[in-house]
Amino acid sequence: MAWQSLLRIPEPIPPSVTSRTAAAALVVLDRLAGASRDQIAALTGSGSAGAYRALSSLARDGLVLAPPRGRGEALWRLTRAGRTWVSRLLPDGYVWPDPPGRGRGENLQHRRMVGDVLVELARRYPAWPWVFAFRSHGRGALSTYGVVYDPDARVDLPRGQLLIEVDRGTMRRRGLEAKFYRLREVLDYGGYGLQAPRRLLFVLHTPSAGRIRLIQELATTYLEPYLIAPPAGQQDVLALDVWVGTLGEVIDRFSQEAAYWLDQPGPDGRVSPTARVPHMGVAELVLDALTAAGVRGLHLAMGRAPVFAWRQPGILRDDKQVLLVLDGRRSAAVGAWARYLERACAEWEERTNRPARGLILLSRPEDGWQVTTPRVFWTTPDALHPQGGVRSADGRLQPLTAVFP
């Protein structure tokens, strides 16, 4: 379908705008406030040569400005005429104000990092219409009557939202605290935080143990109520999680749940068989490892209220002992989850007089500092095998079978 059919004004139409690739490139440039040719190629699905042809034609029509030759940050940008045409290319519901920070004084490296996150998502899942799903630079804000949290980008998915923050390590603790505080303010307003599930990708340019630990600490300090509660009307997923690491690490983490987030819900709102609910995959891995270690009488189960806040994935042994399992890889929510699991296990034991334990799978041993409760263990993918082990809150290594007392 030609893009002319979506136009809301009469001719003359610049020849370049009649190309679908060129029109999509205008949208990318508008939403990113500037992008490289490779970013435009990935987000429009046009290939590098197709993107260059589209950009060249847009430049000839005066809609985009080519990057200066010899500059390290080769970002194409919209002209004033180009910004005008973006608002005319799409349906009435899509008219954006100019994003803040455009032009002088804006950090180009930061902007480029935002584009790289979206590009990596588009490369891994090319069938998903990322061009129309993402907003950035002031357009992805979550706001409720003057209370605003403005992430670097936001992507709207069938089952929820991805919020994106890119961090070059230049912001001090106070600035990061302010960022998490603003998000908490928005989530607290009128139950907004439980209206839909969200995942925050905190992408670090140069990760360090101290930076990761700081984000883990701030996430649990400010966001804990939403890290352990399901959205209203949903019981298969938690309202919020924060995934922290390099670009590749956080996109890898998203990929483990991508089938869930990108899949359209069925007519009854249920998850399709190919889109397992988050954390269930890790529960299956743990079940396989325990079975291979010789533990018998095990089967998967989903805990329910009143003991559990959501349909908590777990493993039952002979219908008497329970092991609650969570996927904490790259997650900053592990501290909140460990405290939640401890309370749930204690209540299970009080109600049934049968033992309960929790197990959280972590990406790195360094993340184990977040687990401080006696009934909750942690392990890593390298240790999750029949001869492997788990660690308790005091750091002691124990056999994998220790999860069933």
C-alpha positions as CSV (number, residue, x, y, z in Angstrom):
1,M,0.0,0.0,0.0
2,A,1.4,3.4,-0.9
3,W,2.0,5.8,1.9
4,Q,0.0,8.4,0.0
5,S,-3.2,6.7,1.1
6,L,-2.4,7.8,4.7
7,L,-1.8,11.4,3.9
8,R,-4.1,14.0,5.3
9,I,-3.2,16.9,3.0
10,P,-3.5,17.5,-0.7
11,E,-0.6,17.5,-3.2
12,P,2.2,18.4,-3.9
13,I,3.8,15.4,-2.3
14,P,7.6,15.2,-2.3
15,P,8.6,12.2,-4.5
16,S,10.6,10.6,-1.7
17,V,7.7,10.4,0.6
18,T,5.9,8.0,-1.7
19,S,8.4,5.3,-0.9
20,R,7.4,3.1,2.1
21,T,11.1,2.8,3.2
22,A,11.6,6.6,3.0
23,A,8.4,7.3,5.0
24,A,9.4,4.7,7.6
25,A,12.8,6.4,7.8
26,L,11.2,9.7,8.5
27,V,9.3,8.1,11.5
28,V,12.5,6.6,12.8
29,L,14.4,9.9,12.6
30,D,11.6,11.7,14.3
31,R,11.3,9.2,17.1
32,L,15.0,9.0,17.7
33,A,15.7,12.6,17.0
34,G,18.4,11.4,14.6
35,A,19.8,8.0,13.6
36,S,22.6,6.4,11.7
37,R,22.0,4.7,8.4
38,D,22.6,1.3,9.9
39,Q,20.0,2.0,12.6
40,I,17.5,3.1,10.0
41,A,18.2,0.0,7.9
42,A,17.5,-2.3,10.9
43,L,14.4,-0.5,12.1
44,T,12.8,-0.2,8.7
45,G,13.9,-3.7,7.5
46,S,15.2,-2.1,4.3
47,G,18.9,-3.1,4.3
48,S,21.8,-0.7,4.2
49,A,21.5,0.0,0.5
50,G,17.8,0.6,0.6
51,A,18.2,2.9,3.6
52,Y,20.8,4.9,1.8
53,R,18.6,5.3,-1.3
54,A,15.7,6.4,0.8
55,L,17.8,8.9,2.9
56,S,19.4,10.3,-0.3
57,S,16.0,10.9,-1.8
58,L,14.7,12.5,1.4
59,A,17.8,14.8,1.5
60,R,17.2,15.9,-2.1
61,D,13.6,16.8,-1.2
62,G,14.9,18.8,1.8
63,L,13.3,16.6,4.4
64,V,16.5,15.2,6.1
65,L,19.9,16.6,6.7
66,A,22.9,14.3,5.9
67,P,25.6,14.0,8.5
68,P,28.8,16.0,8.0
69,R,31.6,14.1,6.4
70,G,34.3,12.8,8.6
71,R,32.3,12.9,11.8
72,G,32.4,10.0,14.2
73,E,28.7,10.3,15.0
74,A,27.1,9.9,11.6
75,L,23.5,10.7,12.5
76,W,20.9,11.8,9.9
77,R,18.4,14.3,11.2
78,L,15.1,15.7,10.1
79,T,14.8,19.3,8.8
80,R,11.8,21.4,9.8
81,A,10.1,20.4,6.6
82,G,10.8,16.7,7.5
83,R,9.2,17.1,10.9
84,T,6.1,18.6,9.4
85,W,5.8,15.7,7.0
86,V,6.1,13.1,9.8
87,S,2.9,14.4,11.4
88,R,1.2,14.2,8.0
89,L,2.2,10.7,7.1
90,L,0.4,8.8,9.8
91,P,-3.1,8.5,11.1
92,D,-4.7,11.2,13.3
93,G,-3.7,9.4,16.5
94,Y,0.0,10.0,15.8
95,V,1.0,13.6,16.2
96,W,4.0,14.2,18.4
97,P,5.5,17.4,19.8
98,D,9.1,18.0,19.2
99,P,11.2,15.9,21.6
100,P,13.3,17.7,24.2
101,G,17.0,18.1,23.9
102,R,17.0,18.3,20.1
103,G,20.0,20.0,18.6
104,R,22.6,21.9,20.5
105,G,23.8,20.4,23.8
106,E,22.2,17.0,23.3
107,N,24.6,14.1,23.9
108,L,24.9,12.2,20.7
109,Q,26.5,9.1,22.2
110,H,23.6,8.7,24.6
111,R,21.2,9.1,21.7
112,R,23.1,6.5,19.7
113,M,22.9,4.0,22.6
114,V,19.2,4.3,22.7
115,G,19.0,3.6,19.0
116,D,21.3,0.6,19.3
117,V,18.9,-1.0,21.9
118,L,16.0,-0.7,19.5
119,V,18.1,-1.9,16.6
120,E,19.1,-5.0,18.5
121,L,15.5,-5.8,19.3
122,A,14.6,-5.3,15.6
123,R,17.4,-7.6,14.5
124,R,16.4,-10.4,16.8
125,Y,12.7,-10.1,16.0
126,P,12.4,-8.7,12.5
127,A,8.7,-9.6,12.1
128,W,7.6,-7.3,14.9
129,P,6.8,-3.7,13.8
130,W,9.3,-1.9,16.0
131,V,9.1,1.3,14.0
132,F,5.5,1.9,15.1
133,A,5.9,0.4,18.6
134,F,8.8,2.5,20.0
135,R,8.9,6.1,21.4
136,S,11.9,7.9,22.7
137,H,13.3,11.3,23.7
138,G,10.3,12.6,25.6
139,R,7.6,10.7,23.8
140,G,7.8,7.5,25.8
141,A,7.0,9.2,29.1
142,L,4.7,7.6,31.7
143,S,2.6,10.3,33.2
144,T,-0.4,10.7,35.5
145,Y,-1.6,14.3,36.1
146,G,1.7,16.0,36.3
147,V,3.7,13.2,37.8
148,V,6.1,12.1,35.0
149,Y,8.7,9.4,34.5
150,D,10.5,9.9,31.2
151,P,12.6,6.8,30.2
152,D,15.1,7.1,27.3
153,A,12.6,5.0,25.3
154,R,9.5,2.9,25.6
155,V,8.2,0.0,23.4
156,D,4.6,-1.0,23.5
157,L,4.2,-4.8,23.2
158,P,1.0,-6.9,23.0
159,R,1.3,-8.0,26.7
160,G,2.9,-4.9,28.3
161,Q,5.7,-2.4,27.9
162,L,9.5,-2.3,27.7
163,L,11.0,0.8,29.3
164,I,14.6,1.5,28.3
165,E,17.3,3.4,30.1
166,V,20.9,3.7,28.8
167,D,23.6,4.5,31.2
168,R,27.2,5.6,30.3
169,G,28.2,5.6,34.0
170,T,28.3,9.4,34.2
171,M,25.2,9.9,36.4
172,R,25.9,10.0,40.1
173,R,24.0,8.1,42.8
174,R,21.7,11.1,43.5
175,G,20.7,11.3,39.8
176,L,19.9,7.6,39.7
177,E,17.9,7.8,42.9
178,A,15.9,10.6,41.4
179,K,15.2,8.5,38.3
180,F,13.9,5.6,40.4
181,Y,11.9,7.9,42.6
182,R,10.1,9.5,39.7
183,L,9.2,6.0,38.4
184,R,7.9,5.0,41.8
185,E,5.8,8.3,42.0
186,V,4.1,7.4,38.7
187,L,3.5,3.8,39.6
188,D,1.9,4.8,42.9
189,Y,-0.5,7.2,41.4
190,G,-4.1,5.8,41.3
191,G,-3.0,2.2,40.9
192,Y,-1.2,3.0,37.7
193,G,1.7,0.6,38.4
194,L,-0.6,-2.4,38.4
195,Q,-2.5,-1.6,35.2
196,A,-0.1,-3.4,32.9
197,P,3.1,-5.5,33.2
198,R,6.4,-3.6,32.5
199,R,10.0,-4.5,32.1
200,L,12.8,-1.9,32.5
201,L,15.9,-2.6,30.5
202,F,18.8,-0.8,32.2
203,V,21.6,-0.9,29.6
204,L,25.1,-0.2,30.8
205,H,27.7,1.1,28.4
206,T,30.6,0.0,30.7
207,P,29.2,-2.3,33.4
208,S,31.0,-2.6,36.7
209,A,30.1,-4.7,39.8
210,G,29.6,-1.4,41.7
211,R,27.2,0.0,39.1
212,I,25.2,-3.1,38.9
213,R,24.9,-3.4,42.6
214,L,23.8,0.2,42.9
215,I,21.0,-0.3,40.4
216,Q,20.0,-3.5,42.2
217,E,19.8,-1.7,45.5
218,L,17.8,1.3,44.1
219,A,15.4,-0.9,42.2
220,T,14.5,-2.9,45.4
221,T,14.4,0.2,47.6
222,Y,12.0,2.2,45.4
223,L,10.1,-0.4,43.4
224,E,9.6,-3.4,45.7
225,P,5.8,-3.3,45.9
226,Y,5.6,-3.7,42.1
227,L,8.4,-6.3,41.9
228,I,6.3,-8.8,43.9
229,A,2.7,-8.1,42.8
230,P,0.8,-9.1,39.6
231,P,-1.0,-6.5,37.4
232,A,-4.7,-6.1,38.1
233,G,-6.7,-8.9,36.5
234,Q,-3.6,-11.0,35.7
235,Q,-2.0,-13.7,37.8
236,D,0.6,-15.2,35.4
237,V,3.2,-12.4,35.5
238,L,4.6,-9.9,37.9
239,A,3.9,-6.2,37.3
240,L,7.5,-5.1,37.1
241,D,11.1,-6.3,36.7
242,V,14.4,-4.5,36.1
243,W,17.0,-6.2,33.9
244,V,20.5,-4.7,34.1
245,G,23.7,-5.4,32.1
246,T,25.3,-4.8,28.8
247,L,23.1,-4.4,25.7
248,G,23.7,-8.0,24.7
249,E,22.9,-9.3,28.2
250,V,19.6,-7.5,28.7
251,I,18.4,-8.4,25.2
252,D,19.4,-12.0,25.9
253,R,17.3,-11.8,29.1
254,F,14.3,-10.4,27.1
255,S,14.8,-13.2,24.6
256,Q,14.1,-15.8,27.2
257,E,10.6,-14.4,27.6
258,A,10.1,-12.8,24.1
259,A,7.5,-15.4,23.1
260,Y,5.3,-14.2,26.0
261,W,5.7,-10.5,25.4
262,L,5.4,-10.5,21.6
263,D,2.5,-13.0,21.4
264,Q,-1.0,-11.7,21.0
265,P,-3.3,-13.0,23.9
266,G,-6.0,-15.4,22.9
267,P,-9.7,-14.5,23.0
268,D,-9.9,-15.6,26.7
269,G,-6.7,-13.6,27.5
270,R,-4.7,-16.8,28.1
271,V,-1.1,-17.4,27.1
272,S,-0.6,-19.6,24.1
273,P,1.3,-22.9,24.6
274,T,4.3,-21.6,22.8
275,A,4.5,-18.5,25.0
276,R,5.1,-19.9,28.5
277,V,4.7,-17.5,31.3
278,P,7.8,-15.9,32.7
279,H,9.8,-18.1,35.2
280,M,8.2,-21.3,34.1
281,G,11.2,-22.1,31.8
282,V,13.6,-22.0,34.8
283,A,11.3,-24.1,36.9
284,E,11.5,-26.8,34.1
285,L,15.3,-26.6,34.1
286,V,15.4,-27.1,37.8
287,L,13.0,-30.0,37.6
288,D,15.2,-31.7,35.0
289,A,18.3,-31.2,37.1
290,L,16.6,-32.5,40.3
291,T,15.3,-35.5,38.4
292,A,18.7,-36.3,36.9
293,A,20.1,-36.0,40.5
294,G,17.8,-38.9,41.5
295,V,15.0,-37.0,43.2
296,R,11.7,-38.8,42.6
297,G,8.0,-37.8,43.0
298,L,8.4,-34.3,41.4
299,H,6.0,-32.4,39.3
300,L,5.5,-28.8,38.2
301,A,2.8,-26.7,39.9
302,M,1.6,-23.1,40.0
303,G,1.0,-21.7,43.5
304,R,-2.2,-19.7,44.1
305,A,-3.7,-17.3,46.6
306,P,-4.0,-16.9,49.5
307,V,-0.4,-18.0,50.2
308,F,1.0,-16.6,46.9
309,A,0.5,-13.2,45.4
310,W,0.6,-14.5,41.9
311,R,0.6,-17.9,40.2
312,Q,4.0,-18.7,41.5
313,P,5.8,-21.4,39.5
314,G,7.2,-24.2,41.7
315,I,8.0,-27.9,42.1
316,L,6.0,-30.2,44.3
317,R,7.6,-33.4,45.8
318,D,5.0,-36.1,46.6
319,D,2.5,-33.2,47.1
320,K,4.0,-32.5,50.4
321,Q,7.2,-30.4,50.0
322,V,7.3,-27.3,47.7
323,L,10.1,-25.5,46.0
324,L,9.3,-22.1,44.6
325,V,11.5,-21.1,41.6
326,L,12.2,-17.7,40.1
327,D,14.4,-16.6,37.1
328,G,16.7,-13.9,38.5
329,R,19.1,-13.8,35.6
330,R,20.1,-10.1,35.1
331,S,17.3,-9.1,37.4
332,A,17.6,-6.3,39.9
333,A,14.5,-7.6,41.7
334,V,16.2,-10.5,43.5
335,G,16.3,-8.9,46.9
336,A,12.6,-8.2,46.8
337,W,11.9,-11.7,45.5
338,A,13.9,-13.4,48.2
339,R,12.0,-11.5,50.9
340,Y,8.7,-12.4,49.2
341,L,9.6,-16.1,48.9
342,E,10.7,-16.2,52.5
343,R,7.3,-14.9,53.6
344,A,5.4,-17.3,51.2
345,C,7.4,-20.3,52.4
346,A,6.8,-19.4,56.1
347,E,3.0,-19.1,55.5
348,W,3.0,-22.4,53.5
349,E,4.6,-24.2,56.4
350,E,2.2,-22.7,58.9
351,R,-0.8,-23.6,56.9
352,T,0.3,-27.1,55.8
353,N,2.9,-28.1,58.4
354,R,5.0,-29.2,55.4
355,P,8.4,-27.7,54.4
356,A,8.8,-25.1,51.7
357,R,11.9,-23.5,50.1
358,G,12.7,-21.0,47.4
359,L,15.3,-21.1,44.7
360,I,16.4,-18.2,42.5
361,L,18.6,-18.7,39.4
362,L,21.2,-15.9,39.1
363,S,23.5,-14.9,36.2
364,R,26.5,-14.4,38.4
365,P,27.7,-15.4,41.8
366,E,28.2,-11.7,42.7
367,D,24.4,-11.2,42.6
368,G,24.0,-13.6,45.5
369,W,24.4,-10.8,48.1
370,Q,20.7,-10.0,47.5
371,V,19.5,-13.3,49.0
372,T,19.6,-12.9,52.8
373,T,16.7,-15.2,54.0
374,P,17.1,-18.7,55.5
375,R,14.5,-20.5,53.4
376,V,15.7,-19.2,50.0
377,F,18.6,-20.6,48.0
378,W,20.3,-19.4,44.9
379,T,22.4,-20.9,42.1
380,T,23.8,-20.1,38.7
381,P,23.4,-21.7,35.3
382,D,26.9,-23.3,35.6
383,A,25.9,-25.0,38.8
384,L,22.5,-26.1,37.7
385,H,23.3,-29.8,36.9
386,P,22.9,-33.1,38.8
387,Q,26.4,-32.8,40.4
388,G,26.0,-29.1,41.0
389,G,24.8,-27.2,44.0
390,V,22.9,-24.3,45.5
391,R,24.0,-21.7,48.0
392,S,22.2,-20.5,51.1
393,A,22.0,-17.0,52.4
394,D,25.3,-17.5,54.3
395,G,27.1,-18.4,51.1
396,R,27.6,-22.1,51.9
397,L,27.6,-24.4,48.9
398,Q,25.2,-27.4,49.3
399,P,24.1,-30.2,47.1
400,L,21.3,-29.5,44.7
401,T,19.1,-31.8,46.6
402,A,19.3,-29.5,49.7
403,V,16.3,-27.6,48.4
404,F,14.1,-30.4,49.7
405,P,14.7,-30.7,53.5
